[in-house]
Amino acid sequence: MSSKNSKSLHEIVAENIIMKLEQGTAPWQKPWDSNSPAFELPYNAITGNRYKGINSLSLLSSDREDPRWMTFNQASTNGWKVRKGEKASLIQFVKTHELVAKRDEQGKPIFDEKGKAVKAKVDLNQTIITSAWVFNAEQIDGIKALVKPDVKQFQWDAIQRAENIIQASGADITHKSGDRAYYSPALDSITMPMREQFDASDKYYSTLLHELGHWTGHKDRLNRRMADSFGTEGYAREELRAEIASMLIGQELNIGHDPGQHVAYVESWIQILRDTPFEIHAAAADAEKILNYLLAFEQKREIKAAANVQADARSQRTKERDLIIGDEIVYNNTVYKVQGHLKGGRMRVEDVMTGNVFSLSKTDRLHNSLLQAKLDSEVIKVGEDPKRPARTEREVVAAYGIRR
């Protein structure tokens, strides 16, 4: 199908985006509606993988309500039928391997029990960019209708996720009364209006995450060119990246973004895409990097939380591997009971059999012997319940089966 259009994908997408920018309907210009079903970016209906970069913008520009896409063969394999006359949409992907038929020692093809040729994955010496044509679920008969979840189902979780990412980033954020939200490359800081100036929490977080997108461009992070002044072409290029990234982040967290804040750049974007169509490809790729950079903070936070849980568990196990008040330990045909802790890490221990009470240091040989005996599970922990009567010497000896 590559003969359908001699233009490259980025040229096609750039032309479509320019037209939509002029109409105010570019993918990242669509207003967020928290009362509507959750917005979903295009993904493959068979693999479930989201289309990324320029592929995502290409499919979003088709104005389809259903986010599911697939090739003609994928539809046919699942018993679905592409309706006659439907036009496919172009995407690109990087090909790193190919499938070739496996052959036996005589060079004959090998077949499985179902009579199908067995194929093996062979890595290519050089990766290549190839094209594919995909159809939307709306163009296909037989596929089940998509039921989109209500965005309100994710509202609380979305806000918490956004807050976690912002906190984990460690970005320098200052709140001031006013109507300006911006990132200063010179100061490496974000300035935001006061929280109470926003009429909804999702608007506050979508604005802040937009500025955090700019923040990722610092030389110590993703290292994008950030020094251009407001109104310059370079500034508009950076805003294009941040806007696309805001759309991606808004969909990922289900908090949306506010396209109305950045309409001042539309004319600049149109001019940039006319002069350099490949800019849409570069901007989309950078936006994906911004998304991944910010989401990494969430992953690191989860890893840190898991590490803290493990550390707490280790700490608890360490405590359990020490002598604590109430331990009654059978050792050397007698019973020792830990009565309390003293200064300097020493503890008060009673020889239950004789009634003798003495102090014990962790450096004493007896301490290690008692601890080892405890770890060998020959321990009964006596609770601190004052209602429980103390056991007599005879009861303790009987409980452990010790002969006198």
Residue pairs with C-beta under 8 A, 6 or more apart in sequence:
1 88
1 133
2 131
4 88
4 90
4 133
5 12
5 90
9 54
9 55
9 58
9 90
9 91
9 92
9 131
9 281
10 54
10 277
10 278
10 280
10 281
11 277
12 58
12 90
13 54
13 57
13 58
13 61
13 280
13 281
14 273
14 274
14 277
14 278
14 279
14 280
15 277
16 58
16 61
17 26
17 57
17 61
17 269
17 273
17 280
18 270
18 273
18 274
20 26
20 27
20 29
20 61
21 29
21 266
21 269
21 270
21 273
22 270
24 266
27 57
27 60
27 61
27 244
27 247
28 243
28 244
28 246
28 247
28 257
28 259
29 259
30 259
31 258
31 259
31 260
32 39
32 202
32 206
32 250
32 255
32 256
32 257
32 258
33 256
34 151
34 152
34 155
34 200
34 202
34 256
35 151
35 152
36 151
37 148
37 149
37 150
37 151
38 148
38 149
38 150
38 151
38 153
38 154
38 254
39 151
39 250
39 251
39 256
40 67
40 148
40 251
41 50
41 51
41 56
41 60
41 67
41 248
41 251
42 50
42 51
42 55
42 56
42 59
42 60
42 67
42 68
42 69
43 49
43 50
43 51
43 67
43 68
43 69
44 51
44 68
44 69
44 70
44 74
44 134
45 68
45 69
45 70
45 74
45 137
45 143
46 70
46 74
46 78
50 56
51 58
51 59
51 69
51 91
52 288
53 281
53 284
53 285
53 287
53 288
54 92
54 280
54 281
54 284
54 285
55 91
55 92
55 93
56 248
56 284
57 244
57 280
57 284
58 89
58 90
58 91
59 69
59 89
59 91
59 134
59 136
62 89
62 136
64 136
64 138
65 138
66 136
66 137
66 138
66 146
67 146
68 136
68 137
68 143
68 146
69 89
69 134
69 135
69 136
69 137
70 134
70 135
70 137
70 140
71 132
71 133
71 134
71 135
72 82
72 88
72 133
72 135
75 81
75 82
75 135
75 140
75 143
78 142
78 143
79 142
80 140
80 141
80 142
80 143
81 140
81 141
81 142
82 135
82 139
82 140
82 141
83 139
83 140
83 141
86 135
86 139
88 133
88 134
88 135
89 133
89 134
89 135
89 136
90 131
90 132
90 133
91 131
91 132
91 133
91 134
92 129
92 130
92 131
92 132
93 129
93 130
93 132
94 127
94 128
94 129
94 130
95 124
95 127
95 128
95 129
95 130
96 123
96 124
96 127
97 121
97 122
97 123
97 124
98 121
98 122
98 124
99 119
99 120
99 121
99 122
100 119
100 120
100 122
101 109
101 110
101 117
101 118
101 119
101 120
102 109
102 110
102 117
102 118
102 119
102 120
103 109
103 110
104 110
109 117
109 118
110 117
110 118
111 117
111 118
112 118
137 143
137 146
151 254
154 253
154 254
155 202
155 254
158 202
158 253
158 254
158 255
159 201
159 202
159 205
159 255
161 253
161 298
162 205
162 208
162 209
162 253
162 255
163 205
164 297
164 298
164 301
165 209
165 212
165 294
165 295
165 297
165 298
165 301
166 173
166 205
166 208
166 209
166 212
168 297
168 298
168 300
168 301
169 212
169 215
169 294
169 297
171 189
171 190
171 212
171 215
172 187
172 188
172 189
172 190
173 189
173 190
173 191
173 192
173 208
174 189
174 190
174 191
174 192
175 191
175 192
175 193
175 194
175 195
176 191
176 192
176 193
176 194
177 193
177 194
177 197
178 193
179 193
179 197
180 191
180 193
181 190
181 191
181 192
181 193
181 207
181 208
181 210
181 211
181 261
182 190
182 191
182 211
183 189
183 190
183 191
183 211
183 212
183 214
183 215
184 190
184 191
185 217
185 218
185 226
185 227
188 215
188 218
190 208
190 211
190 212
190 214
190 215
192 204
192 207
192 208
192 211
195 204
198 204
198 207
202 255
202 256
203 258
205 253
205 255
206 246
206 249
206 250
206 255
206 256
206 257
206 258
207 258
207 261
209 246
209 249
209 250
209 253
209 255
209 257
209 294
210 242
210 243
210 245
210 246
210 257
210 261
212 294
213 241
213 242
213 245
213 246
213 249
213 290
213 294
214 226
214 238
214 242
215 221
216 222
216 224
216 289
216 290
216 293
216 294
217 223
217 224
217 225
217 226
217 238
217 241
218 226
219 226
221 293
222 286
222 289
222 290
222 293
224 238
224 241
224 286
225 234
225 237
225 238
226 238
227 234
228 234
228 235
228 238
229 235
233 268
233 271
233 272
236 265
236 268
236 269
236 272
237 272
237 279
237 283
239 262
239 265
239 269
240 265
240 269
240 272
240 279
240 283
241 283
241 286
241 287
241 290
242 287
242 290
243 257
243 259
243 262
243 265
244 283
244 284
244 287
245 286
245 287
245 288
245 290
245 291
246 257
247 257
247 287
248 287
248 288
248 290
248 291
249 255
249 257
249 290
249 291
249 294
250 256
250 257
252 291
252 295
272 279
273 279
273 280
321 371
321 375
322 371
323 329
323 338
323 347
323 367
323 370
323 371
323 374
324 338
324 381
325 338
325 339
325 340
325 341
325 384
326 337
326 338
326 381
326 382
326 383
326 384
327 337
327 338
327 374
327 379
327 381
327 382
328 335
328 336
328 337
328 338
328 352
328 379
328 380
328 381
328 382
328 396
329 335
329 336
329 337
329 338
329 370
329 373
329 374
329 378
329 379
330 373
330 378
330 400
330 402
331 369
331 370
331 373
331 378
332 369
333 402
333 403
334 351
334 352
334 353
334 354
334 402
335 351
335 352
335 353
335 396
335 397
335 400
335 402
336 349
336 350
336 351
336 352
336 370
337 349
337 350
337 352
337 382
338 347
338 348
338 349
339 347
339 348
339 349
339 350
339 357
340 347
340 348
341 347
341 348
342 348
342 359
344 361
345 361
345 362
346 359
346 360
346 361
346 362
347 359
347 360
348 357
348 358
348 359
348 360
349 357
349 358
349 359
349 360
349 370
350 356
350 357
351 357
351 358
352 393
352 396
353 393
353 397
353 402
353 404
355 393
360 366
360 367
360 370
361 367
373 379
378 400
380 399
382 388
391 399
397 404
